[in-house]
């Protein structure tokens, strides 16, 4: 592709390329994604534990659980639409504006979920409204990740893009920890009946406060230096989506499949494991949430460490190593993750699993944006990231529940191994992006 912008050395001399302070970059990229993922995981926890009773009370527990987890997948179907919408405006009007609107959309829909009456009050309308709010929630999240990683990586100093790309990635474990921590506290002080009646609503309603904080942080930041440079050089695309699918469709496919296993693995470790542990392994909800919160710390540490390694050795080497290790883990964990109240096996599944998950999740914050030029980076990275949500995560908890019911826990391991193999093939065919000129 022809270079239509100045080189890095000439670009940095421009006054328009003044970067936000590091603290501002970290807050703007990390806090927003933490809030977004808090909202998203609150739904995951509720769908695995409370929604079967609230929205599907007349069905058998197994069918109610499967249908509840299907509503969880609705947002993943909506996320590519969000990436198309916000990617278009993010590449045309700027990263900052798109990020503010995506956060607001996500927050409003989350509060609406917390206010919805259950099936006993509205009947089938309650389920339809739940799916609609979940769909809107997915659109908001679809525009969040790619904008956040661009705020981080387009402000990154030379040689530290993967590390800066880890800032928004840390929003995932932070949001997860806060969400499940709140559910843990609520379940410690409220009875099961109270949780089913109103307790599960509190995290959704509390999201309103977090959204206000996130909006305040993001309104204080300035537009990213590389987008300002593109504006200065008249290099902003009028139809970025057309350009992405015309010139970078291979990169969209490679990014989608590369990211697929990370999504599958994460929602097996979190949403599916919560439902499986509380229905088949003899754990109660509080016990499993506590284990998840402890394991998520390992996840956060590995996101940072793997990103540092990706800056030093390259994105592909780190990601290929992590993906191969997941394939090995997929065939091993079913031998440990069974039996009643098997604490050691559960710790192995969660801690080793999140350790490997951090390896493949950290460098993605740099790799996906690096596959695309500045003029279409928001659209391209967002489409790839959110299409992988459909491929890897939309129905992963539902598929895993079905596989366990039909063929046992080992079938879930095979499912994970297949997804990891697909990602490995995509990685092998993808070029190393560590040294790519980010001003192009």
N, C-alpha and C positions, 0 to 999 in steps of 0.2 A: 504494500500500500504506500502510495506517495506521501511523503512527509509535508504537510501543509502548515506546520507550526514551527516556531523557533526551536532550536536545540535546548537541552536542559540548561547549559551554561549561559546562553544568552537570555533565556526566559527568566532565570532567577534574578537577573539584574533589573527586571522591570518592577516598578513600584507596585503594580497591580498584583504581584505575586507575593506580597507580604502574607505570611502565614499566621493563623491564630496561634496563641500560646498553647503549649503542650497540654496544660490543664484544661483549657477550653475544648480542645480536640477530644481529649479523653472523656470529658463530661458529656459533650454533645453526641458523641458516637456510642458511648457505653450506656449512659443513663437511659437514653431513648429506647435502645434495644432491650435493656433490662425491664423497662416498663411494658414494652410490647410483649416480651416473652412471659412476664408475670401474668398478663391477661390470658395469654395463650395456654399456659400450663395450668392456670386455675380451671380452665375448661377441661383440660385433660384429666385432672384429678377428679373433678365433679362428674365427668362422664363415666369414669371407671368405678365410682363409688355411690353417687347419689342420684344421678339422672335416671338409672333403671327404675328406681322407686318413684321418682317425681313425675317422669314423663311417660313411663311404660309400666304402670303398676299392675295391669291386668294380664301380663304375659308371664311365661315361665322365666326364672332367673337367667337361664342361659340365653334365651332369645332376647330378653330385655337388655342384657349386657351387650350382645352383638349389635342390636339396633342403636343403643346409646353410643357405642364406639363408632358406628357409621356416621352419626351426626358430628362426631369429632372430625371425621374425614372431609366433611363439607367445606371447611375452611381451606383445606389444601387444594381442593378443586378451584376455589376462588382466587387463590394466591397468584397464579399466572395472569389472571385478568388484572389484578392489582399491579403486577410488575409491568404489564403493557401500558396501563393508564399512567402510573407514576413515572415509569421509565420515559415515556414520551415527554411529559412535562418536566421531568428532572433533567433530561438532556436538552430541552428547548428553553426552559425558563430558569433552571438552576436547581442545585441539590437541596438548598435550604428550604425553599418554598414547598417542594414535594415532601420533605421530611416532616414539616410542621402539619400539613394536611393529613398525611398518613397516620400520624400519631393521634390526631384529633378524631379521625374516623374510627380507629381501633378502640379508643377510649369510650366513645359514645355507645358503640355497639356492645361493649363489655358491660357497661352499666345497665343497658336494656336487658341483657340476659339475667342480670341479678334481680330485675324487677318482674320478670315473667311469671305469671301464675302457672301452676302445674296442670297435669292432664285432668285431674278431678274437677278443676274449675272451668277450663276451656275446651277440654276434649282434644280432638285432633288438631284444632287451631293452635294449641299450645306447642305442639311438636313442629308445626309449620313455621310459627313465629321464631322458635328456637333455631331452626335451620336457616331462616332468613338472617337473623342476627349473627349467627355463626358465619354465614357467607360474607356479610359485610365486614366482620372481624378479619376474615381471610384476605379481603381486598386491601384493608389497611396494612396488614403485616406484609402483604406482597410488595408494597412500596417502601417498606422500612429498611430491610437488611441492606439492599444494594446502595441506598442513599447513605446509610450509616458508614458502610465500609469505604465509600468514596470520600466522605468527610475525613475519615482517618487516613487512608492511603494517599489521597491527593494533597494532604498536608505533611506527609512523611518526609523526613530527610533521606538523602541517598543511602541505600544499603539497609534501610530499616522498614521497608514497606510491609513485610510480613508481620513484624512486631507491632506496628501501628494497626495493621489489619486485625490483630488479635483483640484490640480494644472493644469493638462492637461484638466480636465473637464471645467475649466474656459476659455480654448481656444475657446469653443463654443460661449459664449456670447461676448467675446472680438472680435473674428473674425466677428461675426454677427454685432456688433456695428460699427466696422470699415468699413465693406462692405456697410451697409445701410447708414452710415454717409457719405460715399463718393458719393453714389447715390443721397442722399439728397442735397449735395452741388452742384453736377453737374446739377441737375434739378432746382436749384435755379438760376443758371447763364446761362443755355442753354435753348433754345426753345424746345418744343416737337419734332419738325422736326429735330433739331440738335441732340437730344438724340437718335432718331430712326436711324439717319444716322451714327453718329460716337460716340456720347456721351456714349452709353452703353458699348463701347469697352474699355474705359479708365480704369475701375477697373480691367479688365482682364489683360491689358498690365502692369498696375502698380504692379501687383502681382510679376513681375520679380524682382523688387527691394526688396520686402519683402522676397522672396525666398533666395536671396543672404544673407540677414541678418540671416535668419534661418539656412542656411548651415554653416555660420561662427560660430554661437552659438553652433551648434551640433558637429562640428568638434573639439571644445575645450573640450568637456566633455570626461570622460573616460568610459569604459565599466562598467555596474552595478556590485556591489560587489557580488551578489548572482550568476550571470552568471560566473564571474571569479572563484568563489568557485567551481561551477559545472565543469568548465574546469580543475581546479586543481585536482579535485577528479575523473576525467574521467567519469563524469556523464552527458555528453552531448549526446543527442540522435542522431543517424545517420539518423533515419527516424521518426522525431517527429510527423508528421501527422498520420502515421500508429498507433503510440502509443496513440494519442488523441482519434481516433475513435475506438480503441480496448479497452481502459481502461476507457475513460472518456466521452463516448458518451451521457450518461445521463446528465452530467454536461453541455455539449454543448446544449442540448435541453432545460434544465432548464434556462441557461443563456440567450439563444435566446428569449424564451417566456417572461422571466422576464423583459428584456430590451425593448420588443416590444412596450408597451404602451408609453414609453418615446419618442420613435421615432415618433409614430403616433401623439402624442399630440404636439410635437414640430413643426412638419411641418403643422399641422392644425393651430397652433398659428402664424406661420410665413408665409410660402409660400402660403397656401390656403387662409388665412385671407386677405393677400394683394390683391389677385385676386378678392375675394368676396367683400371686402370693396370698391374697386375701380370700380366694375361693378354693384353692387347691393345696396350698402349703400350710395352712393353719395359722398364718399371721393375721393380726388385726391391722386395721388401717393405720393407726398411730405407730405401731412398731415398724411397719414398712416405710412410712414417710420418714421416720428417724434414720433408718438405714440409707435411704435415698439422699437425704440431706448431707450425711457424712460422706457418701461416695461422690457427691457432686463437687466436693472440694478438690478431690483428685482430678476430676474433669477440668476444673478451672486452671489448676496448676499445669496440667499437660497442654492446655491450649497455648499458654504463654511459652512454655519450654519448646514445644514443637515448632512454634512460630520463629523463635530464635534460631533453631536448627535450620529452618527453611531459609532464613536470610543467609546463613553460613554455607549450607550445602546444596541449596536448591529446593524448590517446591516438590518436584517429582520424586526425588529420592526419599524424602520424608513420607510423602503420601503413599508411595508404593510399599514402603516398609510397613506402615500402619495398616494398609489394606490387606497385605498378606498375613499379618498377625491376626486380623479379624477372621480370616478364613480358617486359620488354625483354631482360634477360640470357638468358632461356630460348631466345630465337630467335638470339642471337648466339654463345653459347659453343660450339655444335657445330662452327662453322667453325674454331675454334682447338684444340679438345680432341680431336685425332686425329693420326695419324702415329706413327712410332717415336721414343720417347724425346724427345718434343717438350716441352722444359723451359719455354719461354716460354708456350706454350699452356696447359700445366698450371698454371703460376703464375697466369695470368689466371683460369683456372677456379676455383682454390682461394682466392686472395686476394680477388678481386672478389666471388666467391660468398659467402665468409664475411663480407665487409664488408656486403653486402646482407642476409645472414642475421641479423646482429646488429641491424639496424634493425627487423626484424619480430619478433624474439624478446624484446628488452629490455622494451618496454612491456606485453607480455602478462602479466607478473607483477603488474601493477596492474589491467589491464583486466578479466581474467576474474573475480577476486574482487569487483570493484566492480559486477559485473552482478547480484550476489545480496546479500540481507540477511544480517546477522550470524548469525541463527538457522539458516540453511541454507547459509552461505557455503562451508564446507569441502566439503559434498556437491556443491553446484552447480558450483563452480570445478573440483573434482576430476573430476566426470563429464564436463564439457566438455573439459577438458584431455586426459583419457585416451581419450575417444571420438575425439578428433582424432588420437590416435595410431593408431587403426585406420584411419580415413579417409585419413590422410596418410602414415603411416610403416610400418605393419605389413608390407606387401608391396612397399614402394617399391623396395628393392634388387632383389627378384625380378622385379618388373615391368620395371624398367630393363634388367636383364640380358636378359630375353626380348625387349624392344623392339630392343635393339642387335643381337641375334642374327638377328631377323627383318627389320628395316627400317633398321638403322643408327643412328648417334648422333643424327641430327636428330629421330628419333622420341622420344628421351628429352627433348629440348627442348620438343617439343609437349606431352608429358605434364606437364612442370613448368609450362608456360604455362596449361594447362587448370586445374591445381590452384590456381594463383595467381589466376586469374580467378574461380573459385568463392569463394575467400577474399575477394577484392575486393568481390564482390556482398554477401557477408555483412557486411563492414565498413560498407558504405554504408547498410545497413538497421539498423545498431546505433547507439544513441544515445551521445553523448559522455559519459564517466563521470568526467571530471577533477574536477568539483565535487560529486560525489555525497556525501551525508551518510553517513559510514562507520559511524555509531553505530546506524543504522536496521537 
